[in-house]
Amino acid sequence: MSAEELRKKIYTHKFGVRCLDLCEKELSKVPEAVFDLTELEERDLSVNYLKELPTIINKLKNLKTLTLVRNQLRELPHSIC
């Protein structure tokens, strides 16, 4: 999934927070292009098949909310704990 395709899945909350919605996309890994969208504060990756998060997740300096419910994660990278 390219950064351009991901940008089409961005929406803005009523409080002005921009979020990337990748909920229920049957993802088995986080698309690399997600890490190019560093300006976003919120990402929803819930209801997928994620087993791990790459350690590069710490590149997302503006990230405030990361929703991961209903995935297959067993642990999180130490960089975000």
Contacts in CASP RR format, 6 or more apart in sequence:
PFRMAT RR
TARGET T0000
AUTHOR 0000-0000-0000
METHOD contacts of the structure
MODEL  1
MSAEELRKKIYTHKFGVRCLDLCEKELSKVPEAVFDLTELEERDLSVNYL
KELPTIINKLKNLKTLTLVRNQLRELPHSIC
1 31 0 8 1.000
1 33 0 8 1.000
2 33 0 8 1.000
3 33 0 8 1.000
3 36 0 8 1.000
3 37 0 8 1.000
5 33 0 8 1.000
6 20 0 8 1.000
6 22 0 8 1.000
6 31 0 8 1.000
6 33 0 8 1.000
6 34 0 8 1.000
6 37 0 8 1.000
7 37 0 8 1.000
9 20 0 8 1.000
9 21 0 8 1.000
9 22 0 8 1.000
10 18 0 8 1.000
10 19 0 8 1.000
10 20 0 8 1.000
10 21 0 8 1.000
10 37 0 8 1.000
10 40 0 8 1.000
11 18 0 8 1.000
11 19 0 8 1.000
11 21 0 8 1.000
12 18 0 8 1.000
12 19 0 8 1.000
13 19 0 8 1.000
13 42 0 8 1.000
17 41 0 8 1.000
17 42 0 8 1.000
17 64 0 8 1.000
18 39 0 8 1.000
18 40 0 8 1.000
18 41 0 8 1.000
18 42 0 8 1.000
19 40 0 8 1.000
19 41 0 8 1.000
19 42 0 8 1.000
19 43 0 8 1.000
19 44 0 8 1.000
19 65 0 8 1.000
20 34 0 8 1.000
20 37 0 8 1.000
20 40 0 8 1.000
20 42 0 8 1.000
20 43 0 8 1.000
20 44 0 8 1.000
21 44 0 8 1.000
22 31 0 8 1.000
22 34 0 8 1.000
22 43 0 8 1.000
22 44 0 8 1.000
22 45 0 8 1.000
22 48 0 8 1.000
23 44 0 8 1.000
23 45 0 8 1.000
23 46 0 8 1.000
23 47 0 8 1.000
23 48 0 8 1.000
23 67 0 8 1.000
24 46 0 8 1.000
24 47 0 8 1.000
24 48 0 8 1.000
25 48 0 8 1.000
26 48 0 8 1.000
26 49 0 8 1.000
27 45 0 8 1.000
27 48 0 8 1.000
27 49 0 8 1.000
27 50 0 8 1.000
28 48 0 8 1.000
28 49 0 8 1.000
28 50 0 8 1.000
28 51 0 8 1.000
29 50 0 8 1.000
29 52 0 8 1.000
29 54 0 8 1.000
30 45 0 8 1.000
30 50 0 8 1.000
30 53 0 8 1.000
30 54 0 8 1.000
30 57 0 8 1.000
34 43 0 8 1.000
35 54 0 8 1.000
35 56 0 8 1.000
35 57 0 8 1.000
35 59 0 8 1.000
35 60 0 8 1.000
38 59 0 8 1.000
38 60 0 8 1.000
38 61 0 8 1.000
38 62 0 8 1.000
39 62 0 8 1.000
40 60 0 8 1.000
40 62 0 8 1.000
40 63 0 8 1.000
41 62 0 8 1.000
41 63 0 8 1.000
41 64 0 8 1.000
41 65 0 8 1.000
42 63 0 8 1.000
42 64 0 8 1.000
42 65 0 8 1.000
42 66 0 8 1.000
42 67 0 8 1.000
43 60 0 8 1.000
43 63 0 8 1.000
43 65 0 8 1.000
43 66 0 8 1.000
43 67 0 8 1.000
44 67 0 8 1.000
45 66 0 8 1.000
45 67 0 8 1.000
45 68 0 8 1.000
45 71 0 8 1.000
46 67 0 8 1.000
46 68 0 8 1.000
46 69 0 8 1.000
46 70 0 8 1.000
46 71 0 8 1.000
47 69 0 8 1.000
47 70 0 8 1.000
47 71 0 8 1.000
48 70 0 8 1.000
48 71 0 8 1.000
49 71 0 8 1.000
49 72 0 8 1.000
50 68 0 8 1.000
50 71 0 8 1.000
50 72 0 8 1.000
50 73 0 8 1.000
51 71 0 8 1.000
51 72 0 8 1.000
51 73 0 8 1.000
51 74 0 8 1.000
52 73 0 8 1.000
52 74 0 8 1.000
52 75 0 8 1.000
53 68 0 8 1.000
53 73 0 8 1.000
53 76 0 8 1.000
53 77 0 8 1.000
53 80 0 8 1.000
54 77 0 8 1.000
55 77 0 8 1.000
55 79 0 8 1.000
57 63 0 8 1.000
57 66 0 8 1.000
57 77 0 8 1.000
57 79 0 8 1.000
57 80 0 8 1.000
58 77 0 8 1.000
58 79 0 8 1.000
58 80 0 8 1.000
66 80 0 8 1.000
END
